[in-house]
Amino acid sequence: MNFNRFIQSLSEVSERRLMYALIAVILVINMAVLVLSNGYSGGSYSVMHYQFARWAFANPENLLNSWANPLFTLLAAPFALLGFKSLQLMNIILGILSGYFAYRVAKELKMKTPLLALVICSFTPVFMMTFYGGTTEIMFAFFAILGTFLLIKDKFLAGAIVISLLPLIRLDGFILLPVYAIYFLRWRRAKYLPLLFSATVLYSLIGLMLGKNLFWLFDGVTLWSDSIFGHGSFTQFIVRSPGFFGIPNEIFFVTGLVAGLWLYLRERREYSQEFVLVVLPFVIYFLAHSFAWWQGMGNSQGLSRYMAAIVPFMAVMATRGLYLFAKMFFIIFKSEAVRIGALILGFASIIHIPFAIQNYPVSISSTDWALSDAASYIKENGLSDKRIYFTNPTLFYYLNKNPKCSSCIEVKNTAELNSMQNGDLFIYDVALGAVNKIDLDSLLTSAQFRLIQVFNPETPVYAFGKPYQVALLERTNPDTLTVSENHKIVSGANKTFITLVRYDFDTATPTDTATVSTSKINRTAYFRIPKRKENYLVSALKLDSIQPVQPIELKVSYRQFRKTSDENLRYFVEAISNGDSMYERVFEVNTPDTANPDEWHDVSFNIILHNIEVTPELTIRTGFWNKRKGEFLIDDYRVEVRVK
C-alpha cells in the first residue's frame, strides 16, 4: 500500500469508532499520569476543596460553604471519600466528557472533522494540568459545554437548568448567564429565562432555612477593595495565553475565531448559534477575568488555571482553525493525502505540547512541601494530639485529619489567637497569614510564642513580597530568652552547614576563568554572566562522605550586581545517579524589592531535595542558567550543605 492510499484509508475509518479509540487513548494516558504522580496541581487551593468534599458528610455545613462552591462540594464528596486520587479521577472523567461534548457541539455546528475538538480540549496544557488538582474549573467547563450542547439541540428546559448550576460550581458563572439569556431572547424562548437563576434561588432558600442570610452565596465577595492579591495588566491573559493554551492551539483558535466572526458577519442567521453559544461565552469570560485582574476586583489572583473553565469553547473554535490549516495545504498541493497529513501533523503538535511545556508526572508544589514537612515533624514528635491553631488547612491533608476536628482551630485574624493556652500549637503559613493580616514578626517578638521550627519550600518562593515559610509555634509563658531563641531559628543559626563550593574569584576561581574580571565598580575580581542562554558556574557535588541531613538542604549565597534591571537570573539543581536524572528544578531567583540594580546586594536561598538517597553514585549538579537577555556580575559565590 502506497502512502497516499494509506492516508486515504485513515479518513474512511468510522467516526464513531475513531471517537471511542481516541477517548480510550486519552483515558489511558491520563490514568498513567495519575498513577505515576505523587502530587497535584492547583497547590493548597486543590487540597482545601478536597477537604471540604472529603469531610462533607462528617461536617454537613461544608455543603453550604460559599467559598468551597456548594454544588462542586456536593458532587465531589462521594469521590473524595475514597481519597484525593479519586477526586482527581473525577476531574479526568469530567475533562474527557467536556472534550466529548465539545466534539458533539462541533458536529452539530456542521464543522468538518469535529473529532479535532475532543483532542484539542483534552490536550490543551492548562486543561490537562488542571485534571490533577481539586479545583472547580474542570467541572465548570463540563457543565458549560453541556449547557451549550443542550441549547443547540433545542432542549431549552434542560439547557436552562444545567446553565443555572454554573454559579454554584464557580461564582463567576454569573458572568455567563447574560450570554445565555441573549440566546433565549434571540430564539424567542423568554419563558425559560427565570430558570437560569433557579439553582441560585434554590440554594439561597435552603441556606436561609438553615440559618444563613438570603445572600449567603456571596459571603466574602468584595468587588472593589484593596485586595492583598494586587492587580496587573489588562492584557496579562493574552500575553500568557501561549503558555496555557499552547502555541499550536493558539494559532488554530485565533484562525477559527476570525473565520467564525467573518462567517457570522456574512451570514448572520446561519452562524448566530455558534456566535452566541461558543464565541461569546469564551470572549466574555476571558475579558471579564482580564478586567477583574486589571482592576483588582473580587480577589482575583490572575491565575492561569481560571482559563481552564472555557477551554471546551476554545477547542470548538480551534477545530475550525485546524481544518482551515489543513485545507490550505490541499489548496496548495491539490492532494487529499497532503490535507490529511496536515491534520495528522496538527494532531501530533496538539498532543505533544502539554508534555513539552509542563512536568509530568505531577509532583508536590514547592510551597506544599513545606506544609508536608511540618506535618511530618508534628507526627514524628508526637504533637498530633495537641490543640492546633492554623492558617492553612492543607496541613491536615498531610496529617490525614479533619481540619474541623475538636482540637483544630482555624485562625482568620490575630484576635483569635487570644484564646490559645500554654502548650497549644500554631501553624503559621506566610501566604494565608498575610491574607488574614497576621504578622509573623510580631508573634516572634511577643515573647508569648516559642518558635519550634521553620519549614522552607523546596525552592525559594515569595508570597506577597516575603519569602514563603511555614512556622510551628507554641504558646508559652512570656520569657525574655524566647525572642532571641526565635531569632536564631528564623536566621538558621541553629543549623550547621559545610561548604561544598566557594569562589571569591580572587584566590578561588572556577575552571572557566574567561569571564572573571575587574572594573571600576569593583576592584576585586568577579564573575560576569553575559547575555547568552547558557549554564554558568556549574558544579558537580558528591555527598556520600559528608552524611547530610535528610532531606538534603543546600544553601546558596552570593553577591550580585544586575546590569539589566528588568530580568532575573535562574538557578538549577539536578540529582543524577548512574546516569539517570532523579530530580531537576529550575527557578527564578527573585531579588529583594529594596535591592538597587545599580549596586551590589546579597542574595541567599535554600534548596531542599526530598526523597534523594545519598549513595556513591549520586551527583548533585548546580549552577546558574541565564535564559534571557540579562547581564549579571557574581561575587563571593558559595554552595553549602546542611549536616546538622
N, C-alpha and C positions, 0 to 999 in steps of 0.2 A: 504494500500500500504506500503510494507516494504521500508526501507531506500535505499537499493540497487536499487530497481525498480524506486524509486523517482529520485535518482541521474541520472539513465539512461534516464529517461523521459526528463530531462533537456537538454540532448545532442540531443534529437530529435526535439527540437523547431527549427523552420525555422530560418536560419541565418539572413535572411533579416529582419524578424520580431524582432529578438533579437537586431539587429543593431538599428532599429528605436526606440525600447524601451530604449536602452542604451543612444542614443542621447537625447531622451526626458528627461530621468532622469538627465543626465549631465546638460542639459539646465536649468531644474527646480532648481537644486542645485545652479548653478552659478547665476541665476536670483535672488534667495532668498538671496544669499550673497551680490549681488549688491544692492538690495533694502535696506538691513539692514546696509550696510556700509555707514559711513559718511566721509570716507577718500579715499585714493588712494595709490597704490604702485608706486614706482619709484621716489618719492619725487618731488623736483622742476623741474626735467627734464620732468616728465609727464605733469606738468602744462604748461611748456614752449612749448612743442609740441602741446598741446591742443590749446594754444593761437595762434600759427601760423596757425593752421587749422581753429579755430573759427573766426578769423578776416581775413581769406584769401580773401574773396570776397570784404571786405572793403579796404584791402591793398593787391592788386594783386601781389606785389613784394614778398609776403610771399611764393607764389607758386614756386618761383625760388630762394629760400634761401637754400644754400648748407648745413648749419648746421641742418636745420629742415628736410632735406631729401625730395626733391620735390614731388616724387610720393606718399609718405606717406601723405604729406600735402594735395595733390590733392584728394586722395581717402577718407581721413578722414574729409575733410571740410564739406560735407553735414551732416555727423553725428554730428560734433562739433557745427554746427549751433543750434542744439537742446539742447546743454549743455554737460557737462563733462560726465554725466551718459550715454548719448547716445554714446559718444566715447568709453567708457568702454564696452558698449553693442556690439559695432563693434568688439572690441578685443575678446569678448566672442564668437561671431559668427565665427570669423576667427579662433579662437583657436579650436572650435569644428570641423570646416571644416578641419583644419590641422589633427586632430585625425582621421577624416573620410578618408582622403587621405592616411594617414599612414596605415589604415586598408586596403585600396584598393591596396596599394603597397605591403603589406604583402601577400595579397591574390594573386596578380599577380606573386609574387615570390614563390607561392605554399607552403607557410608556413602553418603549422597546427594551428588551432584556431586563425585566423588572427584578429578577433574582439578584441583580447587582446591589439592590437596596439592602438585602439581607447581609451580604458580605461587607458592604461599606459600613453599615451600622455596627455589626459585630466586631469589626477590627479598627474602628476609629479609636485612636490612642486613649483619649480621656474617658471614653465609654468603657472600653475593655478594662482599664485600670480600676475604674470605679466598681466593677463586678466584685472585686476582692476586698471591699470595705463593708461598712454597715450604715452608710449614709442613704439619703432618701432619693437621690437623683434617678436611679435606675427604675424604681417603682413609679416615680412621676412620669418618666419617659414612656413607660409601658401604657399607663392609663391615658396619657395624652394622645399617643398614636392610635390606641384602641378607639378613643372617642372620635378621632378624625375618620377612622375606617368606618365606624357605625354610621356617621353622618353621610359619608359618601355613598353608603348602601341605603340611604333614605330611612334609616332606623332612628328617627328623631327622638323618640321617647327614651330608648336605651342609651343613645348618644348623650342626651342631656344629663341623664343620671350619672353616667360614667364621668363626664366632664365636671360635674358638681363635686366629685370626690377629690379633685386636684388640690384645692386649698387645704385639705385635711392631710395630704401627704407632704406638701411643701406650701407654706403660706403664700409664696409668690405665685401660686396657682391662680390667685385673684387677677394677676396680670393678664392671663389668657381668657378669662370669662368674657370681657367685652369683644374679643376677637370672634369667639363662637357666637356671641349674641348677634353680631353683624351677619353671620351666616343664616341664623334663624330668620332674621328680618329679610334678608335677601331672597330666601326661599319661601317667604310668606308663611312661616311657622311660628309666629309670635306667641301663640298659646303655650309653647314649650319653654319660653324664656324664664318663667318663675322656677322651673325645675333646675336651672343652672345654680340656684342657691339652696336647693333642697337639702343637700348633705350638711352645709354650713348651718342652716336653721335647725336641723335635727340635732346635731351635736351641741349647738348652743343651748337648746332647750334641755337636753339631757344633763349638761353641766349645771344649768340653772336649778333643775330639780334636785341635784346632788349638792347644792350649797354654794355653787360658784356664781359669779355675776354673769349677766347675759352675754357679755362680750369677752368671755374668758379666753377665747381663741386668740385674742390679740394681746394677751398679757405680756408685758415686757417689750412690746413693739414701740419703738420711738422713731418717727420718720425724720425729724430734723433735730439733731442734737450733736454735741461734741463727742463723737464716738472715739473710743480709745483705739479702734482699728484704723482710724485715719481715712484717707481718701487718695485718689490718684487720677491719672489721666483718663479722659473720656474714651480715648482710643486704645486703652490697655488691652481689652479683649481682642480687638482687631490685630494689634501688633503681635500678641502672643498666640493667636489662633493657629498658625502653622505648627506650634508645639503641641496643642491639644487636639486639633483635628487631623494633623498630618498634612504635609505639603501636597501629596497626590490628591487626597480628598479635598483639600482647599481648592486646587485647580479645577477639579471636576465639579465641586459645589458652586464656585463662582460662575463657571461656564453654564451650568444648569440654571442658576438663579437668573442670570442675564437672559438666557434663552426663554425661560418661563415668563419673565416680565415682558419680553418683546412679544411673545405669543399672546399674552393677556391683553396687551395694548392693541394688538392687531385683530384678535378675535375674542373679545372680552367675554361673551356669553359662554363659549366653549371652554375657556380656561379659568373661569371665575371660581370653580370649586377648588382647583389646585392653588389659586392665589390666596383664597381666604382660609383654607384648611391646612395648607402646608407652608406657603411662603410667609403669610402674616404671623402665625404663631412663632415661627423661628425669629423673624425680624423684630417683632415687638418684645419678645422675651430678651433677646440679645441687647437691644437698645435700652430696655428698662434696667438691666443689670449694669450696663455701661454707665447710665445716668446715675444710678444709686451709688456706684463706687466713686464716680466723679464728685458727687455732692456729699459723700459720706453718710448716706441715708440708710435707715433700717439696719444698722450694724453690719452693713456689707463689708466683707473682707477681701473682695475682688478675687476669689479663689477660682482657679481654672475648672474645678470639678462642677461648678454651677452649670457650665455649658453641656455637661453630660445629659442634662434633662431634655435637651432639644436635638440631640444627635439623630433620632429617627427621622425628623423633618429634614435635617441636613442630608441624610442618606437618600431620601427620595429625590431631592433636588440634584444631588451629585450623580444619581443614576442617569438622569437625562444628560448631564455633562459628560459622563464616561461614554455613553452611547454616541454622542456627537464627536467625541475624541476618536472613537473607533471608525465612525462614518467618514471622518476626514481622511483617514488612511485609505478607505475604499474609493473615495473620490479621486485621490491622488494616484493610486496604483490599479484601480479598476479590478480588484481581486477580492472575492468574498473570503478567501483564506487569509489574506492580509488583514481584513477587518476583524475576523475572529481572533487572529493572532494578537492584534492590538488590544482586544478585550481581555485576552488571557494575560497580556503584559500588565494591563490595568489592574486585574485581579491580583497578580503577584505583588505589585507595588503596594496595594492596599493592605494585603495580609502581612507583608514584610515590615511595614512602617512601625507598628507598635513595639515590635521586638527590637527594632533598631534604635528607638529613642527612649525606651523605658526598660527598667531592670526587672526581668522575670527569672526565677520565681520571686514573689513579693516578700520582702524582709521587713522586720520591725523598723519603724522610723527612728531616727536618731534621738528625738526627744522621748519617745516611749521607752527606749532602752533605759533612760534614767529612772522612769517610774517602775520598770521591771526590776532594776537593781535595788530600788528602795523596798519593793515588796519582798524580794529575796532576803534582804538584810533583816526585815521585820520577822519573817518566818524563821530564819536561821538563829535569831537571837531570842526567840520565844516571846515576841511582843504582840502577836496577833490578837490575844485576848484582852489587851488593854483598850481603854476608850480612845478612839481615834477621831480626831478632827481633821478635815481635809478640804482642799480647794478643788482637786481634780479627781473625780470618781473613777477614772481609769485605773488608779492604784488597785481598786478592789477586783478588777478583772484578773490581775496577776495574783491577788490573794485568794481568788475564787470565792469571794464573799459578796453578799448582797450589800450594796452601798447604803441601803436604808435599814441596816440591822440596828438593834437597840443600842449598840456601842459605837455606832458610826454617825458622826455629825458633820454635815456639810457646812462650810463657813462661807458666807457671802458678803460679810462686812466685818470690820475689826471689832465692833461691839460684841459680836457673838463669841469672841474669844474670852470674854469676861467670865463666862460660865465654866471655863476649864478649871479643873482641880489639880493639885500636885500629883504628878505621875501620869497625867493624860498626855497623849502624843498629838502633835500637829504636823501633818504632812503638807508642806508648802510647795506649790508649783508656781514658778515665776510667771508663766503666761496667764493662767486663770487668777493668780494672786493679783496681778496688775489689773485685770478686768474688774475684779471686786475691790480695787483700791486698797489692797493690803500690802504694806511696805515691809519687806523682809529686813531691811537695815534697821528699822525701828524696833522690830522684835528682838534682833540680836543685841541691841544696845539697851534693852529694857531691864536686863538682869533677872527677868522672871521666866525667861525661856533659855534652856540649855540646849545648845546645838549638839546633837548626837553625831550626825553625819551629813555630808553633802554628796549628792549623786549628779554627775555630769552627763550630758548627752554623748552619744557615740562620737560625733564630730561636732565642732563648735556651731551653735545656733543662737541667734539673737531673737528675743521676744520683746517687742515694744521698747527697743533700744537698749535692753540689758541682756547679758549672757544668760541663756536658759540654764536653770538648775532646779533640782528638787531637794528640799531641805527637810530633814527629820529633826523635829524639836520636841523637847519635853518640858512641861510646865513644872517649875521648881520654886522653892523659896528664894527670894532675892539674895544674891551673893555677889560681893564685889569682884570675885575672881571669874564669874561666869562670862562677863563681857570679853575679857582678854582671851579666855579659852575659846569662846565662839569665834573670835577673830583669827586665832591660829588655825582652826579647822577650815574656815572660809578661804583663807590665804593658801592653804595646803602645807602649812608649816609642820603639820603632824605626819606628813608623808616623806618618805625617803626615796630619792631618785639617784641613779648613777648615769654619768654622761656616756653616750654612745658615739656622738659626732659633735665636734666643736671646731668651728672655723672663725678666727678673728681676722683672717686674710692678711695679717702681718707676719706672724710667726707660723700660724697653722693655716694652710691653704688646701683647696681641693686639687685633684689631678688636673682639672681643666682650669688653667690659670690665664687663659686668653682674655677673660672678661674681668680680671682683677686689676684695679687701677686706683688712682687717687685723683683729687681735684681740689679746686679752691674751697668747696663747701665741706670737704672732709680730708684733712691731711693724712689721716691713716687710711690704709687700704680697705677697699670694699669690693663686693661682687656686683657686677652690673648685669641685670637680666634685660636683654634687648627686646625689641618689638618683633619677636619671632615665635611661632607656635611650636615650642619645643619644651622638653623637660630640662630642669636645671638643678644643680646641687643634689643629684641622685645619690642615695646611699643604700647599700645592701647590708642589713644588720643581722647578726647571728645572736640568739639569746639563750642557747642551750646551756652555756656555762654560767649564766647570770641568775637563773631561777627568779624571774619576775613574778610579781603578784598577779593572780588571776582575778578578773580578766586583765589582759595586758593593757597597761596605761602608758602612753607615750606623752611626753611634754616637749613641745616645740616652742622655741623663743628666738627672737632676732630683733634687730633694729632695721627700720625701713625708711627709705626716702622715695616717695612716689612721684616720679617726674611727670606723670599724667594723672590728673586728679579724678578722672571720670571712669576709671577701671579698677578692678580688684584682681589681685593675684589668686591663683588657685593652688591648692596643695593636694598631693595624692599620697595614699598609703596602700600598699598591697602586700598580702601574705601569700608566699609561694612555698609549696612543699612538693618535692620530687617532680618539679617542672609544671605542676598544676596550680593555678591561681585559686586559693581558698577564700580570699577576701579582697575586695577592691573598693575604694571610696575616693572620690574626687569632690572637693568642695571649695567654695569661695571663702577667702579669708577676709572677713569684714574688719575694717579698721575703725577705731573709736570715732564717734561723731565729732569729738573735740580735736581730733588729730589734724594738724595743719599740713597740707600736702607739700608745702614748701619747707618743711622742717623734718628732721629725723624724729621718729617716735618708736616706742617699744611695742612689739606685738608678741603675745604669748597665748597659747591654747593647748588643750589636752585632747588626745585621741584615744578612745577606748575600743579595744579589739576583743569582742566576745567569742567564746567557743573556739578559740585557736589554741591547739595543744602545742606546747614548746617541745620540739624534737631537734636532733642534729640536722635534719633535712630542712627545717623551717628557715626561710629567709624573709625578712621584712624589708620592703623597698619603700623609701620615702623620698620626697623631693617636691620642687615647685613645678607648676605647669602654667606657662604663660600662653593661654589660649587666644587672648585677644591682642589689642594693639598697645597696651600699656608698657612703659619702660620703668624699671624699678632698680633701686640700689639697695643691697642687702649687706648688713654688717653684724658681727657678733652672733653668728648662727649656731644654734645648739639643739641637739636632739637627745632627750634623756628617757630612761625607762624606770618605772616605779618598782622598787624591790621590797618596800615595807610600808 
